């Protein structure tokens, strides 16, 4: 019997590729995507992706979306209470595994394992320790498309915000920057690839700097005029 699995979904390329890898396993049933959303601004924290685009992503990959609402600002204790509640609810619905798109940050992996310990839910890390230069090439060569939504200007020039994650992007990266942005250099929004039933039609809107990060606002190509005047606060 296949184990029911939820995937922690950030909307970025690593989550999308983790989904692609998980779907090739015959022992798992991917039951849905789990995402934390800022209640105040209705965006994914860090990536700053609009809730509407997150919902369109879930529809395009053909999976239900489970949202964990977080207050803003959100303390670590508030985050942990929200996640513990969600994990308990997930266990009651038959979820047996929770998968994450982490690559090589051991402290984050250990944290996730500790929080799931004793819950009856097994943590999975389908792309763990995959060399990031190899992984980035594999993603691109297999048709994954993503746009850079957030840049840490202390690690990467602000001009990289809003660019597509492709071979030209990789070639332009400074030598010290990880090709998958695993040190927080950049974050992405995936809009096409083998994990999608259909691509998302998007455009890049305003680019802004807030709280030390540079954000590119990604918008659905249809309805841009309606959203352009909407609240454009980034986290």
N, C-alpha and C positions, 0 to 999 in steps of 0.2 A: 504494500500500500504506500502510495506517495505521501510524503510529509507536507502538510500545509505550511507554506512559508510566506512571510511578509518581507518586503524589501524596503529598507530605509532609503527614502528617495529625496535627494537634494535638488533635483531637476537638472543636474549637470552631467557631463560626459561619463564620469566614473560610475555614477548610479546607473546610467543607461547601459554602459558596457557590462556592469555586473548583472543586469537583467538579461542581457544577451547570453552571457555565460550560464546563468542559472537555468535558462530555458532549454539548454542542451542536456540537462541532467534528467534522467528518467525517474529518479527517486524523489523528485520534488514537484509539488503543485504550487505554482506562484499564485497566491490568493489575493494579493493586492499590494499597493504602495502606501507607505506611511511617511507623512511629512509634517514637520512642525512649522506653524504659521504664526506670525505676529498678529495678534488680534487687532491692534490699533490701526496698523497700516495695511493689513491684508496682503502681506508679502512674505516670501520665504526669507528668513534671516540670513545674513551674509550674502547670499546670491541676489537678494532683493528682487526676486521674480514675482510678478503680479499673480494673485490667486487665479485669475481667469486663465492665464497661460498654463499654470500648473494643472488646472482642470482639463484643459485641452490636451496637454501631454498625456495624462492618464487615459483619456478617451482614445488617443492615437495609438497607445501601446496596448489598449484593450484590457485594462485592469481597473478595478475599483480603487478609489482614493480614500484613505483614512487620514483625516487631519487632526493633529494635536494642537489645539489653540494655546498659545503662550501669551501672557501679559507683556506689556512693554512699559518700563524696563522689566526684565525678568531675571530674578536672582537664581543662583545655582540650585538652591533648595526648592524654589518654585518649579524649575525645570524638572528636577528629579521627581517631585510629587506628580506632576502631569504625566511623565513617562511611566512611572510605576503604576498609575491608574490605567493607562492605556495598555500596558503589558498584561495586567491582570484581566482586563476585559478581553484582550486578544486570546489569552489562554482559555478563557471560558467558551470562546467560539471555535476552539479546536486548533488554533495556531500552535505549531510545534517548533518552528524555526524562525529566526529573524536574521536576514542577511544585510550586510553592509558593504559599501564600495571602498573601504579603506585600503590603502596600498602598502605603507610601511611605517606609519607612526605607531610605535609599539605602545605608547602610553594611552592612546585613544582606544586601541584594540583591547588592552587590559581593562580599561574603564568599562567598555561595553560588556566584556565577559563577566566582570564583577557584578554589574547591575542585573545581568540575566541569570547569574548563578542562583540556584535554588528555586527558580520560577517555573522550571519544567520546559522552558523554551531554549532551544539550542542556538547559539550564535554561529553564523556562517560568514566567511570572508572569501568570496569566490575569486577575487583578483589580488589577494594578499601576496606581497613580495614579488609581484610581476615587475621586471625592470621597466621603469617608466618611459625610457626612450623607445624600447621595443613595443610597449603597450600603446603609446601615442601613435606610432606608425601603423600598428595593427588596427586601431580604431579608424584612422583616416582611410587606410587602404580598403577597409571593409564597408565604407560608406557612411560612417557616423559623421554627422555635421553638428556643430555647436558654435555658439557665439559667446564671446567673453563678456560677462555681465559685471564683473567686479575685479579691480586691480588694486594691489597694495603698492602705492607709489614709492614706498621705501625700498621695494624689491624689484619693481618693474616700472618702466615709464608709463605715465598715464595714457599715452597715445595708443596703448594696446587695448584699452577698453573699447568694446564695440566691434572688435575685429573677429573674423571667423577663425575658429580653431582648425587650421589646415597646415599643409606643408610649408607654405610661405610664412605662416605665423611661427612655426617651429624654427625655421631657418633664421628668423629675425630675433629670436629670443637671446638675451645676453647669456653668456656662457654659464653663469652661476645659477640660472633659473632652472628649476626642475621642469621637464617637458609636460608633466601633468599638473604642475602647480601644487604639488603635495605639501609644500611648506607655506601655503597660503598666498603665494605670489599672485594667483588669479583664480577666478571661479567662472563657471560656464553654464549655459542653458542649452541642452540638446534639443534639436528640432527635426532631425531626420536620422535614419540609419536602419540597420536590419532588425532592430527591436520595435520599430514603428510600423503600424499598418499603413499609415499615410504620413507624409511630411507635414509639418506645421508651416503655414505661410506667415512669416514674421517680418518686421522691420525694426531697425535700431533707432530709437528716439533720442531724447536729450541725454547728454553725458554730464554728470555732476560730481562734485567732490564734497563728501560729507563725512564727518567724524574720522578723518584720516584715510578714507578710501575713495576710489574713483569708481563710479557706477555708470553703466550704460543701461538705459531703460529699454527693455524689449517689449514691443507691442505687437498684437495681432495685426496683420496687414489690412484685414477688413475691420473697419471700425476705428481706425487710427484717429480720425478727427474727433470722435466721441470721447476717446480716452486721453487725447492730448491735453485737455484742460482739466483732467481729473487730478486728484491729489498725487503729487509727484515726490513725496518725501521718501528718502531712502534710509535704510537702517544702518 
